[in-house]
Amino acid sequence: MIERIAALRAEAEAAIAAASATAELEELRVRYLGRKAELPNVLRGVGQLPPEQRGPTGKAANQARQALEALIGARGEQLAAGELESKLATDAVDVTLPGSPPQPVGRLHLLTATRREIEDVFLGLGFKIAEGPEVETVYYNFDALNHAPTHPARGRLDTFYVSEDVLLRTHTSPMQIRAMQAEPPPLYVIVPGRVYRRDSDATHTPQFHQIEGLAVDDDITLADLKGTLLAFARAIFGPDREVRLRPHFFPFTEPSVEVDVSCFNCKGGALRDGSRCPVCKGTQWLEILGSGMVDPNVFAHVAEHGYDPEKVQGFAFGMGIERIAMLKHAIPDLRLFYDNDVRFLEQFG
């Protein structure tokens, strides 16, 4: 597969370099990077490969895609400039006409850009992407995830209920059960999407975004979880990051851990001028997500689908996309993401 990716990349690079017009270049972009192109399909199929091939194949495919995108952009600028010069040389220009006002250029919202960045990291690690319903049943949202009948999250003051047995999902974790029901192990999947809770302040909104991760195989350990999250943290926050795990409690994992990443804004909790770092508040660590080993009680709900808790193990993690964006860009108030203030959004183009 890596050889095929290399051949595709070489073929595309030669074709892009030989393109003589922007229209031809656009056809090449669709042919090699469009939704039905072979290279994106290789990325989407990484999760189906043997475990030892997923990482190298995902990395090679991502690098090829990024290289081709950069090459198309650079070649497009060259061709557009040449076409403009040719047009100016042949067209008569009425210099008395008023000029066209500059048009604003659209861009991805910061949350969308952050979500795609996170997805790219986990695709490169061999995970695949799954999505599930935002209107869920109590069974998938709570019961199958080992939430006790008296768990506070079940209360109507914390959760939006549509009826007695239907609600707006409070996390993307219900897709753990749905994914295991749909596919036997081994399973490596991430689940991005909107979730809903009755919170509203500077660090909470009634609607926000999460990415859930689930890995199930024969010999998954807590060390695999830490290595996966270390690779993620270094890809998102920088190559010098470290992670630490702290004991915690979540109903659907045992043991459960909170995960911190070393502060990317300072060293030792202080800035060069000696003042306290405003990002980590001088602690040297930033909390980014919750995780742990999948509780056997969760596997019991899908045992008939090949997830015998005596034979398989797994880890799960969940993070808020808004929190990752806030930490990475030092944004103080979650509500800024939803104010639609162009002055704020334009900073992250």
Stockholm file with secondary structure:
# STOCKHOLM 1.0

chainA/1-349         MIERIAALRAEAEAAIAAASATAELEELRVRYLGRKAELPNVLRGVGQLPPEQRGPTGKAANQARQALEALIGARGEQLAAGELESKLATDAVDVTLPGSPPQPVGRLHLLTATRREIEDVFLGLGFKIAEGPEVETVYYNFDALNHAPTHPARGRLDTFYVSEDVLLRTHTSPMQIRAMQAEPPPLYVIVPGRVYRRDSDATHTPQFHQIEGLAVDDDITLADLKGTLLAFARAIFGPDREVRLRPHFFPFTEPSVEVDVSCFNCKGGALRDGSRCPVCKGTQWLEILGSGMVDPNVFAHVAEHGYDPEKVQGFAFGMGIERIAMLKHAIPDLRLFYDNDVRFLEQFG
#=GR chainA/1-349 SS CHHHHHHHHHHHHHHHHHCCSHHHHHHHHHHHHSTTSHHHHHHHTGGGSCHHHHHHHHHHHHHHHHHHHHHHHHHHHHHHHHHHHHHHHHSCCCTTSCCCCCCCCCCCCHHHHHHHHHHHHHHHTTCEECCCCSEEEHHHHTGGGTCCTTCGGGSTTTSCBSSSSEEECSSSTHHHHHHHHHSCSSEEEEEEEEEECSCCBTTBCSEEEEEEEEEEESSCCHHHHHHHHHHHHHHHHCTTCCEEEEEEEETTEEEEEEEEEECSSCBTTBCTTSCBCTTTTTSSEEEEEEEEEECHHHHHTTGGGTCCTTTCEEEEEEEEHHHHHHHHHTCCCGGGGGSCCHHHHGGGC
#=GC SS_cons         CHHHHHHHHHHHHHHHHHCCSHHHHHHHHHHHHSTTSHHHHHHHTGGGSCHHHHHHHHHHHHHHHHHHHHHHHHHHHHHHHHHHHHHHHHSCCCTTSCCCCCCCCCCCCHHHHHHHHHHHHHHHTTCEECCCCSEEEHHHHTGGGTCCTTCGGGSTTTSCBSSSSEEECSSSTHHHHHHHHHSCSSEEEEEEEEEECSCCBTTBCSEEEEEEEEEEESSCCHHHHHHHHHHHHHHHHCTTCCEEEEEEEETTEEEEEEEEEECSSCBTTBCTTSCBCTTTTTSSEEEEEEEEEECHHHHHTTGGGTCCTTTCEEEEEEEEHHHHHHHHHTCCCGGGGGSCCHHHHGGGC
//
